[in-house]
């Protein structure tokens, strides 16, 4: 866990300094998640206005980042992704037989040969703003209790880092206003 938190800190600095894009950050986190969970693919999705769009990910089978745009443009699909992860975690060991995934089966799961999914929400100000998704391909996978707990913990860590960054930005903006503390931050 400590190594993952250090990775998040390093990635956050890269995004803040402009040396990393959001997609590159999602790729690095996803690549680490693939190694940690021994899964075929990992991705990070953003959910806005009921739609879901993949920010980035990693395909461990092909050893390459997932850079192509994947978008669930049907508003009900994005809303479904949010509702499935609202309890804090979503586990499906057989996505083709799981009725909860019927609306994404033909548009995403089948074309990408996904067999099992483990997903956790990313929250910002108490609202689900994204999802971390781990995918198994080919063989059905029974996600272990320890894996489920670990992914949930990682998602919470990412959500907390985002909240802390937002607070820091607000504080810095407040400090840089003329008249507050006698000047601007340099």
C-alpha positions as CSV (number, residue, x, y, z in Angstrom):
1,X,0.0,0.0,0.0
2,X,2.8,2.4,0.8
3,X,4.3,2.0,-2.6
4,X,1.0,2.7,-4.2
5,X,0.6,5.9,-2.2
6,X,4.1,6.9,-3.2
7,X,3.1,6.3,-6.8
8,X,0.0,8.4,-6.4
9,X,2.0,11.2,-4.9
10,X,4.5,11.1,-7.7
11,X,1.8,11.1,-10.4
12,X,0.0,13.9,-8.7
13,X,3.2,16.0,-8.8
14,X,3.6,15.2,-12.5
15,X,0.0,16.2,-13.3
16,X,0.3,19.4,-11.3
17,X,3.6,20.4,-13.0
18,X,2.2,19.6,-16.4
19,X,4.7,16.8,-17.2
20,X,2.0,14.2,-17.2
21,X,-1.5,14.3,-18.8
22,X,-4.5,12.8,-17.0
23,X,-4.4,10.0,-19.6
24,X,-0.8,9.2,-18.8
25,X,-1.5,9.3,-15.1
26,X,-4.4,6.9,-15.6
27,X,-2.1,4.6,-17.6
28,X,0.6,4.5,-14.9
29,X,-1.9,3.7,-12.2
30,X,-3.6,1.1,-14.3
31,X,-0.3,-0.6,-15.2
32,X,0.5,-0.8,-11.5
33,X,-2.9,-2.2,-10.8
34,X,-2.6,-4.9,-13.5
35,X,0.7,-6.1,-11.9
36,X,-0.7,-6.0,-8.4
37,X,-4.0,-7.8,-9.2
38,X,-2.7,-10.0,-12.0
39,X,-5.6,-9.0,-14.2
40,X,-5.8,-8.7,-18.0
41,X,-6.8,-5.0,-18.1
42,X,-7.2,-2.1,-15.7
43,X,-8.7,1.2,-16.5
44,X,-9.9,4.5,-14.9
45,X,-13.2,5.9,-16.1
46,X,-14.6,9.4,-15.4
47,X,-18.4,9.7,-15.0
48,X,-19.9,13.0,-15.9
49,X,-23.5,14.0,-16.9
50,X,-24.5,10.4,-16.8
51,X,-21.8,9.3,-19.3
52,X,-18.7,7.3,-18.7
53,X,-15.4,7.8,-20.6
54,X,-12.2,5.9,-20.1
55,X,-9.4,8.3,-19.1
56,X,-6.7,5.7,-19.6
57,X,-5.8,2.2,-18.8
58,X,-3.4,-0.7,-19.4
59,X,-3.7,-4.0,-21.3
60,X,-1.4,-6.5,-19.6
61,X,-2.0,-9.1,-22.3
62,X,-0.7,-6.8,-25.0
63,X,1.7,-5.0,-22.8
64,X,0.4,-1.6,-23.9
65,X,-1.5,1.4,-22.6
66,X,-5.1,1.7,-23.5
67,X,-5.1,5.0,-25.4
68,X,-8.1,4.6,-27.7
69,X,-11.2,6.4,-26.7
70,X,-13.7,4.2,-25.0
71,X,-16.9,6.0,-24.3
72,X,-20.3,4.8,-23.0
73,X,-22.2,7.6,-24.6
74,X,-25.7,6.2,-23.8
75,X,-26.6,8.1,-20.6
76,X,-28.1,5.1,-19.0
77,X,-24.8,3.2,-19.3
78,X,-22.8,5.8,-17.4
79,X,-25.6,6.0,-14.8
80,X,-25.5,2.2,-14.5
81,X,-21.8,2.2,-13.9
82,X,-22.3,4.7,-11.1
83,X,-25.2,2.8,-9.6
84,X,-23.3,-0.5,-9.7
85,X,-20.3,1.0,-7.7
86,X,-22.4,3.1,-5.3
87,X,-22.2,0.5,-2.5
88,X,-18.4,0.9,-2.6
89,X,-17.4,-2.0,-4.8
90,X,-18.8,-4.0,-7.7
91,X,-17.9,-7.7,-8.3
92,X,-19.0,-9.8,-11.2
93,X,-17.3,-13.1,-11.7
94,X,-19.3,-13.9,-14.9
95,X,-20.2,-10.7,-16.8
96,X,-22.1,-12.6,-19.6
97,X,-24.4,-14.2,-17.1
98,X,-24.7,-11.1,-14.9
99,X,-28.1,-9.4,-15.5
100,X,-26.8,-6.2,-13.8
101,X,-24.4,-5.7,-16.8
102,X,-27.0,-6.4,-19.6
103,X,-26.8,-2.8,-20.8
104,X,-23.0,-2.8,-21.3
105,X,-22.7,-6.4,-22.5
106,X,-23.0,-5.8,-26.2
107,X,-21.4,-2.3,-26.3
108,X,-18.3,-3.0,-24.2
109,X,-17.9,-6.4,-22.5
110,X,-18.4,-8.8,-25.4
111,X,-16.3,-6.8,-28.0
112,X,-13.4,-6.7,-25.4
113,X,-13.8,-10.4,-24.4
114,X,-14.3,-9.4,-20.7
115,X,-15.3,-12.3,-18.5
116,X,-15.0,-11.0,-15.0
117,X,-15.0,-7.5,-13.5
118,X,-14.0,-5.8,-10.2
119,X,-14.7,-2.1,-9.9
120,X,-14.5,0.5,-7.2
121,X,-15.8,4.1,-7.3
122,X,-13.7,7.3,-7.1
123,X,-15.6,9.9,-5.1
124,X,-15.2,13.7,-5.0
125,X,-17.2,15.7,-2.5
126,X,-19.3,12.5,-1.8
127,X,-20.3,12.1,-5.4
128,X,-19.0,9.3,-7.7
129,X,-16.8,11.0,-10.2
130,X,-15.0,8.0,-11.6
131,X,-14.5,4.3,-11.4
132,X,-11.4,2.0,-11.3
133,X,-12.1,-1.1,-13.3
134,X,-10.2,-4.4,-13.3
135,X,-11.0,-6.9,-16.0
136,X,-10.3,-10.6,-16.5
137,X,-10.3,-11.9,-20.1
138,X,-10.8,-15.5,-21.2
139,X,-11.2,-17.4,-18.0
140,X,-13.8,-16.6,-15.4
141,X,-12.2,-15.2,-12.3
142,X,-13.3,-15.5,-8.7
143,X,-12.1,-12.2,-7.0
144,X,-10.6,-12.9,-3.6
145,X,-11.9,-11.1,-0.5
146,X,-8.4,-9.6,0.0
147,X,-8.4,-8.3,-3.6
148,X,-11.8,-6.7,-3.2
149,X,-10.7,-5.0,0.1
150,X,-7.4,-3.8,-1.5
151,X,-9.1,-2.3,-4.6
152,X,-11.6,-0.5,-2.4
153,X,-8.7,0.9,-0.3
154,X,-6.8,2.1,-3.3
155,X,-9.9,3.8,-4.7
156,X,-10.5,5.5,-1.3
157,X,-6.8,6.6,-1.3
158,X,-7.2,8.1,-4.8
159,X,-10.4,9.9,-3.8
160,X,-8.7,11.3,-0.7
161,X,-5.7,12.5,-2.7
162,X,-8.0,14.3,-5.1
163,X,-10.0,16.0,-2.3
164,X,-6.7,17.1,-0.6
165,X,-5.5,18.5,-3.8
166,X,-8.7,20.5,-4.3
167,X,-8.4,21.9,-0.7
168,X,-4.8,22.9,-1.3
169,X,-5.7,24.7,-4.5
170,X,-8.5,26.6,-2.8
171,X,-6.2,27.5,0.1
172,X,-3.5,28.7,-2.4
173,X,-6.0,30.8,-4.3
174,X,-7.1,32.4,-1.1
175,X,-3.6,33.1,0.0
176,X,-2.7,34.7,-3.3
177,X,-5.5,37.2,-3.2
178,X,-4.3,40.8,-2.6
179,X,-5.0,41.9,0.9
180,X,-4.8,38.4,2.4
181,X,-1.6,38.1,4.4
182,X,-0.1,41.1,2.8
183,X,0.6,39.9,-0.7
184,X,0.9,37.0,-3.2
185,X,2.6,33.7,-3.0
186,X,5.7,33.6,-5.1
